[in-house]
């Protein structure tokens, strides 16, 4: 069990280091990346199995006891997120083998991808706030280079917006960590959970909580500071967009859920009411931006923002059922959005554009691609019996039980607009006739239009996960329900980290 807590961080680190030692060999990079991603997938699922069977487990690095040493801790929520990270890391690496261009591979694409996966896994498993900050910076460095790799003008513009807002977020995060340390004298989250229950400094703690909310809200792309996301996520290669959409904003949401269920629960009538309001505004503004778009990937990028609102809805409601809904929704939306981005990459390979008005006619020659798109799109819109339907049903039911009818109406309205924008993509890309100038390609167009079996296999894997979450919803919901219960009853988390005596 101890080794399983370390492996999700250690495997991508060793893979990245080994790849750097073989810097000149692009072929070795590809093999090492696939081997490392496979090992990460196996270790992540083994960790989830162990946590589901034996409960929360913590590890003190170097045998320094908490709260003085570095703590790794896996409860049901973090184990689920590490498993999803392993799965998406495997699928995107598989897709990259087929679609990533030679120059980017030669300049270290695969080692950077491994560093990114290490940062994400570390953020999900860390037990103290300073190391959470460190993992955020690891992710920021790797993601910035991945975003800018290639040096195209649009990429650099997007990367500058991305890194500027994330650096502001990091500065706010570090300031909040410093103030919190001054108040409590510790940064271990389990220890903070105990000390912040004391009534002293209640007003100051609430102020620090809102500082954390702003810092993590920027990283999660919540309203109103989400504009960096649709300005940057459509610029890099599709494999990078897919892994970003799957994991980066979700680490921000994970951090919000972790801190606002474990640490900042003293004034829920204020803090969580704000989270609920911001969640509603995020889902509405995000989907309105998506409806207005005619570029495939920019439309999907706005939908990332919209779906973040649903995740914040569960946290704002702050009940075990609502948090379980958020955890299930997190798994569903990671799969659905990643599949849509990967489909957009295949569409680009076939037609050479992301402009919906210049696309069309793909249903006839590529019905399998249309079917995979429909699986992900209908799931994102929440059509039964898809995973999106059960995810939204869980959140809406929790909202109705809590009497929060405003956010319920917003969630239902956003679902309709999501369905509208997915139908728009379907009509423009697959159903309508292809524009004559594009149907056969321009005379000088010599691009390889064949779809690689590896890229098709990666999309099939992600769509299979979506279908499994819909057909076997009870299994996934039971995992999410246990995660929600543990989040609402943090005593077990505290005992696992600090020992039975606390």
C-alpha positions in Angstrom: 0.0 0.0 0.0 2.8 2.4 0.9 4.5 1.8 -2.5 1.1 2.3 -4.3 0.9 5.9 -2.8 4.3 6.8 -4.3 4.1 5.1 -7.7 1.8 7.6 -9.4 4.4 10.3 -8.8 7.5 8.1 -9.2 6.6 6.4 -12.5 6.1 9.5 -14.6 9.2 11.1 -12.9 11.5 8.1 -13.8 10.0 7.9 -17.3 10.8 11.6 -17.9 14.3 11.3 -16.5 15.0 8.1 -18.5 13.7 9.9 -21.7 16.0 12.8 -21.1 19.0 10.4 -20.8 18.1 9.2 -24.3 17.5 12.7 -25.6 18.6 12.1 -29.2 16.4 9.1 -29.8 12.8 10.0 -30.7 11.9 6.3 -31.0 13.1 5.6 -27.4 11.0 8.5 -26.2 7.9 7.0 -27.8 8.5 3.6 -26.3 9.3 4.9 -22.9 6.2 7.2 -22.8 3.9 4.3 -23.7 5.6 2.0 -21.1 5.4 4.8 -18.4 1.8 5.6 -19.2 0.8 1.9 -19.0 2.6 1.5 -15.7 0.9 4.6 -14.3 -2.5 3.2 -15.4 -1.9 -0.1 -13.6 -0.6 1.5 -10.4 -3.4 4.1 -10.3 -6.1 1.4 -10.6 -4.3 -0.7 -8.0 -4.3 2.3 -5.7 -8.1 2.9 -6.2 -8.8 -0.8 -5.5 -6.8 -0.8 -2.3 -8.4 2.5 -1.0 -11.9 1.2 -1.9 -11.3 -2.0 0.0 -9.2 -0.8 3.0 -10.1 2.9 3.4 -8.0 6.0 3.6 -4.2 5.5 3.7 -1.5 8.0 4.4 2.3 7.9 4.1 4.8 10.1 5.9 7.9 10.6 3.6 11.2 9.9 5.4 9.3 8.8 8.6 8.9 12.4 9.7 5.5 12.4 11.5 2.7 14.7 10.4 2.4 17.7 10.6 6.2 18.1 10.3 7.0 16.0 7.3 5.7 15.6 3.8 2.5 13.7 3.7 0.9 11.7 0.9 -2.7 10.6 1.5 -5.2 8.8 -0.7 -8.9 8.9 0.2 -11.6 7.7 -2.2 -11.8 11.1 -4.0 -8.1 11.4 -4.6 -7.7 7.7 -5.6 -10.5 8.2 -8.2 -8.8 11.2 -9.6 -5.4 9.5 -9.8 -7.1 6.5 -11.6 -8.7 8.9 -14.1 -5.3 10.6 -14.6 -3.7 7.3 -15.3 -6.4 6.3 -17.8 -6.4 9.7 -19.7 -2.5 9.7 -19.6 -2.6 6.3 -21.4 -5.2 7.3 -24.0 -3.6 10.6 -24.8 -0.1 9.0 -25.1 -1.6 6.4 -27.5 -3.2 9.2 -29.5 0.1 11.2 -29.5 2.0 8.2 -31.0 -0.2 8.6 -34.1 -0.8 12.3 -34.3 2.1 14.2 -32.8 4.5 15.7 -35.3 8.2 14.9 -35.5 9.6 18.3 -34.4 7.6 18.4 -31.2 8.6 14.8 -30.4 12.2 15.7 -31.0 12.0 18.7 -28.6 10.8 16.7 -25.7 7.0 16.3 -26.0 6.9 13.0 -24.2 9.1 13.9 -21.2 7.0 17.0 -20.7 3.8 15.0 -20.9 5.2 12.7 -18.2 6.2 15.7 -16.0 2.6 17.0 -16.4 1.2 13.7 -15.3 3.5 13.6 -12.3 2.4 17.1 -11.3 -1.3 16.2 -11.6 -0.9 13.0 -9.6 1.2 14.8 -6.9 -1.5 17.4 -6.5 -4.2 14.8 -6.0 -2.1 12.9 -3.4 -0.4 15.6 -1.4 -1.5 16.1 2.2 -0.3 19.7 2.8 -0.9 23.0 1.2 2.7 24.0 0.4 3.3 20.8 -1.6 0.0 21.4 -3.4 1.5 24.8 -4.4 4.7 23.0 -5.6 2.7 20.5 -7.7 0.8 23.4 -9.2 4.0 25.0 -10.3 5.3 21.7 -11.7 2.1 21.5 -13.8 2.3 25.1 -14.8 5.9 24.8 -16.1 5.2 21.6 -18.0 1.9 22.9 -19.4 3.4 26.2 -20.5 6.1 24.5 -22.5 3.6 22.0 -24.0 1.4 24.9 -25.0 4.2 26.9 -26.6 6.0 23.9 -28.2 6.0 24.5 -31.9 6.4 28.3 -31.7 3.4 29.2 -33.8 2.1 32.8 -33.3 -1.3 31.7 -32.1 0.3 29.3 -29.6 2.6 31.9 -28.2 -0.3 34.4 -27.8 -2.3 31.8 -26.0 0.6 30.6 -23.9 1.2 34.2 -22.6 -2.4 34.6 -21.6 -2.4 31.2 -20.0 0.8 31.7 -18.0 0.0 35.3 -16.9 -3.3 34.4 -15.3 -1.9 31.3 -13.8 1.0 33.2 -12.3 -1.4 35.7 -10.7 -3.3 32.7 -9.3 -0.1 31.2 -7.9 0.9 34.5 -6.3 -2.6 34.7 -4.6 -2.3 31.0 -3.6 1.2 31.6 -2.0 0.0 34.7 -0.2 -3.0 32.8 1.2 -0.7 29.9 2.3 1.6 32.4 4.1 -1.3 34.0 6.0 -2.8 30.7 6.9 0.6 29.5 8.3 0.8 32.7 10.3 -2.7 31.9 11.8 -2.4 28.2 12.5 1.4 27.5 12.4 0.9 24.4 10.1 0.2 23.7 6.5 -0.7 20.0 6.9 -4.3 19.8 5.8 -5.4 17.3 8.4 -3.8 19.4 11.1 -5.3 22.5 9.7 -8.7 20.8 9.7 -8.4 20.4 13.5 -7.0 23.8 14.3 -9.3 25.8 12.1 -12.3 24.5 14.1 -11.3 26.7 16.9 -13.4 29.9 17.0 -10.4 32.3 17.1 -9.7 34.4 14.0 -13.0 33.4 12.4 -13.2 36.5 10.3 -9.6 36.3 9.2 -10.0 32.7 8.3 -13.1 33.5 6.1 -11.1 36.2 4.4 -8.2 33.7 3.7 -10.8 31.2 2.5 -12.0 33.6 -0.2 -8.4 34.3 -1.2 -8.0 30.5 -1.8 -11.3 30.5 -3.6 -10.1 33.2 -6.1 -6.7 31.5 -6.5 -8.2 28.0 -7.2 -11.1 29.6 -9.1 -8.7 31.1 -11.7 -7.0 27.7 -12.1 -10.4 26.0 -12.4 -11.5 28.6 -15.0 -14.5 29.8 -12.9 -16.5 33.0 -13.6 -15.3 35.7 -14.2 -11.6 34.9 -14.7 -12.0 32.1 -17.2 -11.1 34.0 -20.4 -7.5 32.6 -20.5 -8.9 29.1 -21.2 -10.8 29.6 -24.5 -8.0 31.9 -25.6 -5.3 29.2 -25.2 -6.7 25.7 -25.3 -7.5 25.7 -29.1 -3.9 26.6 -30.1 -1.7 23.6 -29.3 -2.0 20.1 -31.0 -5.2 18.2 -30.2 -3.5 15.7 -27.9 -2.3 18.6 -25.7 -5.7 20.2 -25.8 -7.3 16.9 -24.8 -5.0 16.3 -21.8 -5.4 19.9 -20.7 -9.2 19.7 -20.9 -9.2 16.4 -19.0 -6.9 17.3 -16.1 -5.7 20.9 -15.5 -8.9 22.7 -14.6 -10.0 19.6 -12.7 -7.0 20.0 -10.4 -8.3 23.5 -9.6 -11.8 22.1 -8.8 -10.2 19.2 -6.8 -8.3 21.8 -4.7 -11.5 23.8 -4.1 -13.4 20.7 -3.0 -10.6 19.5 -0.8 -10.0 22.8 1.0 -13.7 23.8 1.2 -14.8 20.5 2.7 -11.8 19.9 5.0 -10.6 23.4 6.0 -13.0 26.2 5.3 -16.3 24.9 6.7 -16.8 27.4 9.5 -19.0 29.9 7.6 -20.7 27.8 4.9 -23.6 30.3 4.7 -21.1 32.8 3.3 -18.4 30.9 1.6 -20.4 28.1 0.0 -23.2 30.5 -1.0 -20.6 32.4 -3.0 -19.4 29.2 -4.6 -23.0 28.3 -5.6 -23.5 31.8 -7.2 -20.1 31.6 -9.1 -20.9 28.0 -10.2 -24.2 29.2 -11.7 -22.6 32.1 -13.5 -19.8 29.9 -14.8 -22.1 27.4 -16.4 -24.3 30.0 -18.0 -21.6 32.3 -19.4 -19.6 29.3 -20.5 -22.4 27.7 -22.5 -23.4 31.1 -24.0 -19.8 31.5 -25.3 -20.0 28.0 -26.7 -23.3 28.7 -28.6 -21.7 31.7 -30.3 -18.6 29.8 -31.6 -18.1 28.4 -35.1 -14.6 27.0 -34.5 -14.6 23.4 -33.4 -12.0 23.6 -30.6 -13.0 27.0 -29.3 -16.6 25.8 -28.9 -15.3 22.8 -26.9 -13.1 25.1 -24.8 -16.1 27.2 -23.8 -17.9 24.0 -22.8 -15.0 23.2 -20.4 -15.9 26.4 -18.6 -19.6 25.6 -18.6 -19.1 22.1 -17.1 -16.9 23.6 -14.4 -20.1 25.3 -13.1 -21.7 21.9 -12.5 -18.8 20.8 -10.4 -18.9 24.0 -8.3 -22.7 23.4 -7.9 -22.0 20.2 -5.9 -19.5 22.0 -3.7 -21.8 24.9 -3.1 -24.6 22.7 -2.0 -22.3 21.0 0.5 -24.1 17.8 1.1 -22.8 14.2 0.8 -25.2 13.6 -2.1 -24.2 16.8 -3.9 -20.5 16.1 -3.5 -21.0 12.5 -4.8 -22.7 14.1 -7.8 -19.7 16.4 -8.3 -17.2 13.4 -8.1 -19.3 11.4 -10.6 -19.7 14.4 -12.9 -15.9 15.0 -12.7 -15.3 11.5 -14.1 -18.0 11.8 -16.8 -16.9 15.2 -18.1 -13.2 14.3 -18.2 -14.1 11.4 -20.5 -16.7 13.2 -22.6 -14.6 16.4 -23.2 -11.5 14.4 -24.0 -13.3 12.3 -26.5 -14.7 15.4 -28.3 -11.3 17.0 -28.5 -9.8 13.8 -29.9 -12.6 13.5 -32.5 -11.9 17.2 -33.5 -8.3 16.1 -34.2 -9.4 13.3 -36.5 -11.7 15.8 -38.3 -8.8 18.2 -38.8 -6.7 15.4 -40.2 -9.5 14.5 -42.7 -10.5 18.0 -43.8 -7.6 20.3 -42.7 -9.8 22.9 -40.8 -11.6 23.4 -37.5 -14.0 26.0 -39.1 -17.5 24.4 -38.8 -18.7 26.4 -41.9 -15.9 24.7 -44.0 -16.7 21.2 -42.8 -19.4 18.7 -43.7 -20.2 15.4 -45.3 -18.2 13.2 -42.9 -21.1 11.0 -41.9 -21.1 9.0 -45.2 -17.4 8.1 -45.5 -16.7 7.9 -41.7 -19.8 6.7 -39.9 -17.7 5.2 -37.0 -16.4 8.7 -36.3 -19.9 10.1 -36.3 -21.0 7.4 -33.9 -18.1 8.1 -31.5 -18.9 11.9 -31.6 -22.5 11.2 -30.8 -21.6 9.0 -27.8 -19.5 11.8 -26.3 -21.8 14.7 -27.4 -25.1 13.2 -26.1 -23.3 12.3 -22.8 -22.1 15.9 -22.4 -25.7 17.1 -23.0 -27.0 14.7 -20.5 -29.3 12.6 -22.7 -30.4 9.3 -20.9 -29.1 6.7 -20.4 -25.6 8.3 -20.8 -23.2 9.1 -18.0 -24.0 12.8 -18.3 -27.7 12.0 -17.5 -26.8 10.3 -14.2 -24.3 13.0 -13.3 -26.8 15.8 -13.8 -29.6 13.9 -12.2 -27.5 13.4 -9.1 -26.7 17.2 -8.9 -30.2 18.3 -9.7 -31.8 16.0 -7.2 -29.3 17.3 -4.5 -30.3 20.9 -5.5 -34.0 20.1 -5.2 -33.6 18.4 -1.8 -31.6 21.5 -0.6 -34.2 23.9 -2.0 -31.8 25.6 -4.3 -34.2 26.0 -7.2 -32.3 28.8 -8.9 -29.2 26.7 -9.6 -31.4 23.8 -10.6 -33.1 25.9 -13.3 -29.7 27.2 -14.5 -28.4 23.6 -14.7 -31.4 22.5 -16.7 -31.2 25.5 -19.1 -27.5 25.0 -19.6 -28.2 21.4 -20.5 -30.6 22.5 -23.3 -28.0 24.9 -24.7 -25.3 22.3 -24.5 -27.5 20.0 -26.6 -28.1 22.8 -29.1 -24.4 23.4 -29.5 -23.7 19.7 -29.9 -26.4 19.4 -32.6 -24.8 22.4 -34.3 -21.4 20.5 -34.5 -23.2 17.4 -35.7 -25.0 19.2 -38.5 -22.0 21.2 -39.6 -19.4 18.4 -39.5 -21.2 15.2 -40.2 -24.7 15.8 -41.6 -24.7 18.7 -44.1 -23.1 18.2 -47.6 -19.4 19.0 -47.7 -18.5 22.3 -49.4 -17.4 21.7 -52.9 -14.0 23.2 -52.5 -13.2 20.9 -49.6 -15.0 17.7 -50.6 -12.0 16.4 -52.5 -9.3 18.6 -51.1 -7.6 21.4 -52.9 -5.3 20.4 -55.8 -2.2 21.2 -53.9 -3.2 19.5 -50.7 -0.9 16.6 -50.1 -1.7 15.8 -46.4 -2.1 12.2 -45.4 -5.9 11.8 -44.9 -5.7 8.3 -43.4 -6.9 7.9 -39.8 -4.3 6.0 -37.8 -5.6 2.9 -35.9 -3.8 4.2 -32.8 -5.8 7.5 -32.8 -9.0 5.6 -33.5 -8.3 3.1 -30.7 -7.7 5.9 -28.2 -11.0 7.5 -29.0 -12.8 4.1 -28.8 -11.2 3.6 -25.3 -12.4 6.9 -24.0 -15.9 6.4 -25.5 -16.0 2.9 -24.0 -15.4 4.5 -20.6 -18.4 6.9 -21.3 -20.6 4.0 -22.2 -19.5 2.0 -19.2 -20.3 4.9 -16.9 -23.8 5.0 -18.3 -24.6 1.2 -18.5 -22.9 0.4 -15.2 -23.7 3.7 -13.5 -24.4 1.9 -10.1 -20.7 0.8 -9.8 -19.3 4.3 -10.5 -22.0 6.0 -8.4 -21.1 3.8 -5.5 -17.5 5.0 -5.7 -18.7 8.6 -5.9 -21.1 8.2 -3.0 -18.3 6.8 -0.8 -16.1 9.7 -1.8 -18.9 12.2 -1.0 -19.4 10.6 2.4 -15.7 10.8 3.3 -15.5 14.4 2.2 -18.4 15.3 4.5 -17.0 13.3 7.4 -13.3 14.3 7.4 -12.5 12.7 10.8 -11.3 9.5 9.1 -9.0 11.6 6.9 -7.6 13.4 9.9 -7.1 10.1 11.8 -5.3 8.5 8.8 -2.8 11.4 8.7 -2.3 12.3 12.3 -3.0 8.9 13.9 -5.7 7.6 16.1 -4.8 9.9 19.0 -6.1 13.1 17.2 
